[in-house]
Amino acid sequence: MAATSWLGSASAAVLGFGGAPLLAFQLGSWQIQVLILDASDNVNDASEAANDVESGAGAEALLNVTIVLPGAKPSKMQILVSSQEQVHEVRQSIIDLPAAFRYTCFHLEYQGEKVNDFISIAEIPGIGPDPEFHLVEDPYTEKEARIHLVRVRELIGAAGDRVDTTQGVLAGTSLFENASAGTEQPAEEPKDKSKEQPKEAQPQKEEYDFQGIPPLASLVPEQTTSAPKTVKTIALSTWNPPPCHLRQRGHLLYLIVTTNEGEQFQITAHVSGFYVNKSSNAKFDPFPRPAPKGQASHSLLELIELISPSFNETFQQLQEYNNSKDPLSTFQITNAIPATPWAVPSPNSALCAHVPDATRPQETYLLAGVDNTDTLRDWNEEFQSAKELPKETVQDRVFRERLISKLFADYNDAATKGAVMVARGEISPLNPTECTDAQIFVYNNIFFSFGADGVGTFTSEGGDEAARVATGKDVAGVRLVNQLDIDGLFTPATVVVDYLGKRIVGQSIVPGIFKQREPGENQIDYGAVDGKDIVAADERFAAPFGKLSKALKVKPHSVWDKDGKKFDLEASVETKGLMGTDGRKYILDLYRITPFDIPWLEEKETEDEKESASSYPHRMTVLRPELVDSFGRFRMKQWVDKEAAEHAKEIPPKAKVEEDAEEESEEVKEVDSWQPDLSKFKFSLNPDVFSGQVPQTPEETAELEADEKEVRAACTYLREQVIPGLLRELSDSDVSFPMDGQSLSRLLHKRGINIRYLGQVASLATDGRLKCLRDICIQDMVSRAFKHVSATYLRALPLPFAPACISHLFNCLLGTKVNPKPHSEIDAELRSLYKETDFSFENVTPKSLRRNIEEEILKRYRYTLESEWVETLRPIQLLREISLKLGLQIEAKDYTFEGSASKSNGANDASEPTQANAQAQGDAKKSKKKKAARDASPAAAPQAPATTFSPDDFIDVVPIVKHSCPRSALAEEALEAGRISILQGQKKLGQELLLESLSLHEQIYGILHPEVARVYNSLSMLYYQLDDKEAAVELARKAIIVSERTVGIDSAETLLNYLNLSLFLHQAGDSKSALVFSKHALNLWKIIYGPGHPDSITTVNNAAVMLQHLKEYHESRLWFEESLRVCESVFGKQSVNSATLLFQLAQALALDHDSKGAVNRMRESYNIFLSELGADDKNTKEAESWLEQLTQNAVSIAKHAKDVQERRIKSGIRAPSQTLAPTPQQRGVSQVDSRSIDELIKFIEGDQAGKSKKRSGRGNPKRRGQAA
C-alpha cells in the first residue's frame, strides 16, 4: 500500500503540529488521520487500517492517488483516499504531509482541467482507478496570505503559547507518558530510559504506602525539554497595511522575520508570493532587494529556508521532537471541549511559561480579517441546513453526522467565549435600561441571556432558582430532541454556561423570534403564550409534535386557557412551537417534557409551611426522562404478565388429566410459541397534571384524575422500587460503586433518580457495605451546597475579587484547623475603585458557612448532617469536588489542613490519626525529592502559612458548559450490531462490525472526543474477550490518552481505563508494566476517593497476583493483606469475599516463607467457608485440602530447622542467638530444605493457583472484567 511510505515517521510530525489547527477547513481530514494514527501506532498493519475506513463508509472504494508537486524538478507523492471524500478534504490531507507542508494556496488539476473543491472524488469526470493530480499554485489574495502566515507560524513552531480565556491552564493535558515511565519498552529511546528508570525502580523495592494520599503535584505532567527554535520571530511589520497605490500593484501584507542568526528581514507578501524587500524599521521601500540578499519564493516556508542557513537543520530537529511524543497526546482537540485539570502547576513553572510573541495579539486580524467578518457565521442557518441534509445512504449519514458534530463543537466554543465575556461585563446589552437579570446580548450571532428570572416568568415556580433549573432542563431537553432527530422539527442550538456564580444561556438566533407580530396575533404558534393565560394550537405543529410526544411517552391531552376554552395539545403546555420566518417549525422551552414529581412537592408543602426558610427552593421538580422509560418498561412487563395469565386461562382444559409426557410437552411448546401483541400495549404520561389545569366537564375531570393517578404511580415506582433496587445492587456488588460526585450523578441519572434524592439515598445507605456510597453522597451534598452558597457571593463580585472570595470561603470550610478565624485578603486600593460592590463575603465565618451549608442541604436534599460532620470531611477529595463543580484551577502543592502554624511545621503528631495527617505523612514519604524542588510548597517553607489557602493559589476559573450536541446514531448502531453478532457467536462478522463502528466514531467525532474514548474502551474489552490481546492493549492505551484529554486526567473513566490496560498487559505477559499502571490507578483513586474504596479490593488483589508472577513474594503478601483489610472493612470478617482473600493470602504467606501464618490464614478461610457455604461446597473442600498440605509443610519445615540446630550443637558450632527459636519469617529456613518450598511454589503457581485465581472472582466484588 502506497500510503505506508509516509505513514511511518512523518505522521507523528504531522499530528505533532496540530495539523494547522487554526484553519477552518479541518473537518474532513479525519479519514486520513484514522490511517495515520493506526499505522503509526502499529495497531494493525496498514492494509487493515485501510479496511477500517473501507468498512466504515459502507464499503466505499479506496483510491491510490498520486499528487504531482510543482517545481523545477517535479516530485510525486501518493496518498490513499476514499472515492466519497470531497476534494477540499483531500487538499487538507495533502498539506498535512511533510512533502507538501509549504502549500496552502493552490488548486488541483486532473488531465489539465481544474477540479472543483466541493465535489467528491467520484464525481470528477473521467476519474480512473489510480488517478494522478497536479498541484498548481494559485496567486494569493490578502486572505490567503494571512492564512499562509498563520499556517507557517504553526508549522515552524514560531507561534508562542496561547492564552485561552475559556479553557484555562494546560487544558487537554495527558499524564500517560509520565505514568508509563516505569514500563520498559524497546521502542523508547535509551536516553529517556536511563533518566527515568532509577526513579521508577525504587518504588518497586520500597513498600507501597496504601494510606498516604499522593501529593497534588503528581497530577501535573513532568516538565519536558522545550522544542527547538527555528526562527527568533515572525510577525506583521509596522508598515502594514499597504498604501492604496501599492495595493493596486499586488502588495498584500508586510512581514518581519528575525532568523536564528540574528538577521532581520523585511518581507513583502505579494500576489505572486513572498520576497525580501528593501524596507527597514525607519525607511519604507517595499520593492525587491537586489542579490545576494534578495530572495523570493511562492511559499514563506521556502523563503525562510533561503534566508536562514540553520533553518533546515532546526526544522528537522523540530519534526523529530514532535515525532518523539505520542501523536494522540499532542494533536489539537478541535471537536470536543478539552478537559481542564483542577490542579495545575505554579504560574512560574516552565509548563506555563509565557513567552513574548509580537503576532499573538494580531492573530484575531490574521484569522478574521480587518473588520472581523471572516469568522462571523450564521449559526442557525448552518445548523438547520445540516439537519436537512439527506440521510438515505450510510455515506449521507456519515457526512451529515460529521458536519453536525463539527458544527456543535465550533458553536459550543464560540458560545462559551461569548458567555464568559457577558459574565465579565465586556459586551453591552441590547436593553441597557432593564435590570441586570433581564438584560439580553447578541455577540457573534449568538443570543445570550441570564439563567435568572429577570422578567417574572417563573414567579409562581420559585423565581431565580426555578429559572436556573429550567435552563439546565431546557438544554437537556434540546439534546434529547436532537438525539431523536425528528424530520420537520428544528431546535435552536443551546449552551448553558456557569461562570463565577452566574448562569448564562447562549442560543442560536431563531429567525422571527424578535419580530413584532400584528395585533391579535400570538407571539407563539403552539403552546402557552404569556404564562398560561392564552394557549395557541396551530394545526401545522400537531404532526411533528405528535412524533416527538410518542418518542418521549407524552400523552396527547387537553389544556384550558384562562377563559376555560379547551385545547388539545400533543406536548406539555410549557413546550412552545414557533414558525420561523424561514418557514421552519422550531420547538422552544423544553424544560417540562416530563411530569412533576408531585410527592416531593407535597411533602415540602405539608412539612414546611411553617418554616418557609427551609422549604424547597422551587417547583421545577420534574421526573427524569430515564425514569419515564424505566417506568414504561415496568408497565409493559406488568401488561405482558397479565396477558400471559389470561392466555393461560384461555387454553381449553383437557377432558381428563392425561399423564402422557409427550402430550404434555407438546402443550408446553404451544404455550411457549405464544407471543403477546405488543402493539396493543399503550403507555404515556400527561406532563401537565398538577400544574393548575382546570377541567370544565365531569368527563374531563375523570380523565385528568386518571392521568394524575398514573403520574403518582411513576413517582411511587421511583421511591419504592428504583432507589431501593439500586442500593440492593450496590450492596450485592452487582454494579460498581461510584468514586466521586461525577460518577455518582451518572449512576443516579442512568436509573432516572434525580440529584434531589441524594439525601434519601444517604439515609437508606445504612448497611456497612454501603458506607462508601453514604460518604460520597454526603461529600457531594456538601460540595453542591458550597457551590450554591459561594454563587450568591461570587455573582455580585467583579472578576479581580473572585480569588479573594474563593480562598476566604475555602479557609472557612477546610482551613479551620490551621486558622480558626480566617480573614479575607483584599487590596484596599482596588477596593476603593468599586464603591457599589457588595463585599459581604468578608463577614463569612467558619460557623456561619457551616450553618449555611447545613441549611442548603436540609432545604435541597432533606438531609440533616450529623453535628460533627466537618470532622469527617476528606479535605483533598472535597477540594477536588468543589473545584470541578466551580471550574477552579488551583496550584498543585501540599496544602496544610491540620494543626496550628507551629505544629504543622514539626513532625506530625502521632496521636491524631486523621486522614489529613496520614496524607501529610504519606506525602513526606513519597515525594521528598519533589518537595525539595518545590520551594513554593508550605511543607518545605521554613514557616507554615497563616491560612491554608491564599488568593494566589487560585490560578484561574474556567466556565462549566452544558451543551445540546447529540451522539452519533449511526456509529452506535454499528457498535451494537457488532456486540450482538459476537454474542450470537458470529465472531468474524462481529469483528468487522466493530471495526466499522470504530471507523465511524473516528470519522464522525474526530479522534479526540469522549465518545471515541468510550468506544476504544468498549472495543478493547471485546477484543480481550476474543483473545486478541495485542489489539486490546493498543486500544486501551488510546482510550486512556483520549479520556485523559477530553474527560479529565483524574476522572473515574480514566481510572477504569488504566485498570483495564493493566489487566490486558498482565494477561499478555507484561506484569511489570501492568503493575506500574495499577499503582498509577491506585494513586488516582486515593486522590479521587481516598484509600479503601470497595472496588479497589479487586485492583489491589490483582496487583498482588502480578507481584507473584514477578516472584516479588514478600511485597505480594503485603498487597494481599491490604486487599483483605479493605474487604473486611466493607463486607465484614465472616463474608465469603473475606474467605476467598484469606485463601489467597495463605498461599502468599507460604510463598513468603511464613508457613505458620499460612496455616492460620487457611484455617480462618476454611472456617468461614464451612459456616457460610457448608461442608459439601467445593470451596470448603479445596480450602480443607490446602490446609492439610500447608500444615504438613509447616511441620516439615519446623522439624528440619530443629534437626539443623541439633546437628550444629553436636558439632560444637555456636548458632547465632536469634536462630535458636526458628521463626517462620526467616529467609535462612529456605536453605535448609528448599525442596519443600520449591514444590509449594510449583504447587501454588501451577494448576492450583489457576484454579484459586479463577475462584477468587466468585465472592469478590464484581470485577468489571478485571480479575487478573
C-alpha positions, 0 to 999 in steps of 0.5 A: 500500500502506497500510503505506508511510505509516509505513514511511518515517521512523518505522521507523528510530525504531522499530528505533532503540529496540530495539523494547522489547527487554526484553519477552518477547513479541518473537518474532513481530514479525519479519514486520513488521520484514522490511517495515520494514527493506526499505522503509526501506532502499529495497531494493525498493519496498514492494509487493515487500517485501510479496511477500517475506513473501507468498512466504515463508509459502507464499503466505499472504494479506496483510491491510490492517488498520486499528487504531482508537486510543482517545481523545477524538478517535479516530485510525486507523492501518493496518498490513499483516499476514499472515492466519497471524500470531497476534494477540499478534504483531500487538499487538507490531507495533502498539506498535512504531509511533510512533502507538501507542508509549504502549500496552502494556496493552490488548486488541483488539476486532473488531465489539465482541467481544474477540479472543483473543491466541493465535489467528491472524488467520484464525481470528477469526470473521467476519474480512473482507478489510480488517478494522478493530480497536479498541484498548481499554485494559485496567486494569493489574495490578502486572505490567503496570505494571512492564512499562509502566515498563520499556517507557517507560524504553526508549522515552524513552531514560531507561534508562542503559547496561547492564552485561552480565556475559556479553557484555562491552564494546560487544558487537554493535558495527558499524564500517560507518558509520565505514568508509563515511565516505569514500563520498559519498552524497546521502542523508547529511546535509551536516553529517556530510559536511563533518566527515568528508570532509577526513579521508577525502580525504587518504588518497586523495592520500597513498600507501597504506602496504601494510606498516604494520599499522593501529593497534588503535584503528581497530577501535573505532567513532568516538565519536558525539554522545550522544542527547538527554535527555528526562527527568533520571530515572525510577525506583521511589520509596522508598515502594514497595511499597504498604501492604496497605490501599492495595493493596486500593484499586488502588495498584500501584507508586510512581514518581519522575520528575525532568523536564528542568526540574528538577521532581520528581514523585511518581507513583502507578501505579494500576489505572486508570493513572498520576497525580501524587500528593501524596507527597514524599521525607519525607511519604507521601500517595499520593492525587491532587494537586489542579490545576494540578499534578495530572495523570493519564493511562492511559499514563506516556508521556502523563503525562510529556508533561503534566508536562514542557513540553520533553518533546515537543520532546526526544522528537522530537529523540530519534526523529530521532537514532535515525532518523539511524543505520542501523536494522540497526546499532542494533536489539537482537540478541535471537536470536543471541549478539552478537559481542564485539570483542577490542579495545575502547576505554579504560574512560574513553572516552565509548563506555563511559561509565557513567552513574548510573541509580537503576532499573538495579539494580531492573530484575531486580524490574521484569522478574521480579517480587518473588520472581523467578518471572516469568522462571523457565521450564521449559526442557525442557518448552518445548523438547520441546513445540516439537519436537512441534509439527506440521510438515505445512504450510510455515506449521507449519514456519515457526512451529515453526522460529521458536519453536525458534530463539527458544527456543535463543537465550533458553536459550543466554543464560540458560545462559551467565549461569548458567555464568559465575556457577558459574565465579565461585563465586556459586551453591552446589552441590547436593553441597557435600561432593564435590570441586570437579570433581564438584560439580553446580548447578541455577540457573534450571532449568538443570543445570550441571556441570564439563567435568572428570572429577570422578567417574572416568568417563573414567579409562581415556580420559585423565581431565580432558582426555578429559572436556573433549573429550567435552563439546565432542563431546557438544554437537556431537553434540546439534546434529547430532541436532537438525539431523536432527530425528528424530520420537520422539527428544528431546535435552536442550538443551546449552551448553558454556561456557569461562570463565577456564580452566574448562569448564562444561556447562549442560543442560536438566533431563531429567525422571527423570534424578535419580530413584532407580530400584528395585533391579535396575533400570538407571539407563539404558534403552539403552546402557552403564550404569556404564562398560561393565560392564552394557549395557541394550537396551530394545526401545522405543529400537531404532526411533528409534535405528535412524533416527538410526544410518542418518542418521549411517552407524552400523552396527547391531552387537553389544556384550558386557557384562562377563559376555560376554552379547551385545547388539545395539545400533543406536548406539555403546555410549557413546550412552545412551537414557533414558525420561523420566518424561514418557514421552519417549525422550531420547538422552544422551552423544553424544560417540562417534557416530563411530569412533576414529581408531585410527592416531593412537592407535597411533602415540602408543602405539608412539612414546611409551611411553617418554616418557609426558610427551609422549604424547597427552593422551587417547583421545577421538580420534574421526573427524569426522562430515564425514569419515564422509560424505566417506568414504561418498561415496568408497565409493559412487563406488568401488561405482558404478565397479565396477558400471559395469565389470561392466555393461560386461562384461555387454553381449553382444559383437557377432558381428563388429566392425561399423564402422557409426557409427550402430550404434555410437552407438546402443550408446553411448546404451544404455550411457549410459541405464544407471543403477546401483541405488543402493539396493543400495549399503550403507555404515556404520561400527561406532563401537565397534571398538577400544574393548575389545569382546570377541567370544565366537564365531569368527563374531563375531570375523570380523565385528568384524575386518571392521568394524575393517578398514573403520574403518582404511580411513576413517582411511587415506582421511583421511591419504592422500587428504583432507589431501593433496587439500586442500593440492593445492587450496590450492596450485592456488588452487582454494579460498581460503586461510584468514586466521586460526585461525577460518577455518582450523578451518572449512576443516579441519572442512568436509573432516572433518580434525580440529584434531589434524592441524594439525601434519601439515598444517604439515609437508606445507605445504612448497611456497612457495605454501603458506607462508601456510597453514604460518604460520597453522597454526603461529600457531594451534598456538601460540595453542591451546597458550597457551590450554591452558597459561594454563587450568591457571593461570587455573582455580585463580585467583579472578576479581580475579587473572585480569588479573594472570595474563593480562598476566604470561603475555602479557609472557612470550610477546610482551613479551620484547623490551621486558622480558626478565624480566617480573614479575607485578603483584599487590596484596599486600593482596588477596593476603593475603585468599586464603591457599589460592590457588595463585599459581604463575603468578608463577614463569612465565618467558619460557623456561619458557612457551616450553618449555611451549608447545613441549611442548603442541604436540609432545604435541597436534599432533606438531609440533616448532617450529623453535628460533627460532620466537618470532622469527617470531611476528606479535605483533598477529595472535597477540594477536588469536588468543589473545584470541578463543580466551580471550574477552579484551577488551583496550584498543585502543592501540599496544602496544610489542613491540620494543626496550628502554624507551629505544629504543622511545621514539626513532625506530625503528631502521632496521636491524631490519626486523621486522614489529613495527617496520614496524607501529610505523612504519606506525602513526606514519604513519597515525594521528598525529592519533589518537595525539595524542588518545590520551594513554593510548597508550605511543607518545605517553607521554613514557616507554615502559612497563616491560612491554608489557602491564599488568593494566589493559589487560585490560578484561574476559573474556567466556565462549566458548559452544558451543551445540546450536541447529540451522539452519533446514531449511526456509529452506535448502531454499528457498535451494537450490531457488532456486540450482538453478532459476537454474542450470537457467536458470529465472531468474524462478522462481529469483528468487522462490525466493530471495526466499522463502528470504530471507523465511524466514531473516528470519522464522525467525532474526530479522534479526540472526543469522549465518545471515541474514548468510550468506544476504544474502551468498549472495543478493547474489552471485546477484543480481550474477550476474543483473545486478541490481546495485542489489539486490546492493549493498543486500544486501551492505551488510546482510550486512556490518552483520549479520556485523559484529554477530553474527560479529565486526567483524574476522572473515574473513566480514566481510572477504569481505563488504566485498570483495564490496560493493566489487566490486558498487559498482565494477561499478555505477559507484561506484569511489570508494566501492568503493575506500574499502571495499577499503582498509577490507578491506585494513586488516582483513586486515593486522590479521587476517593481516598484509600479503601474504596470497595472496588479497589479490593479487586485492583489491589488483589490483582496487583498482588497476583502480578507481584507473584508472577514477578516472584516479588513474594514478600511485597505480594503478601503485603498487597494481599493483606491490604486487599483483605483489610479493605474487604473486611472493612466493607463486607465484614470478617465472616463474608465469603469475599473475606474467605476467598482473600484469606485463601489467597493470602495463605498461599502468599504467606507460604510463598513468603516463607511464613508457613505458620501464618499460612496455616492460620490464614487457611484455617480462618478461610476454611472456617468461614467457608464451612459456616457460610457455604457448608461442608459439601461446597467445593470451596470448603473442600479445596480450602480443607485440602490446602490446609492439610498440605500447608500444615504438613509443610509447616511441620516439615519445615519446623522439624528440619530447622530443629534437626539443623540446630541439633546437628550444629550443637553436636558439632560444637558450632555456636548458632547465632542467638536469634536462630535458636527459636526458628521463626517462620519469617526467616529467609535462612529456613529456605536453605535448609530444605528448599525442596519443600518450598520449591514444590509449594511454589510449583504447587501454588503457581501451577494448576492450583493457583489457576484454579484459586485465581479463577475462584477468587472472582466468585465472592469478590466484588464484581470485577468489571472484567478485571480479575487478573 
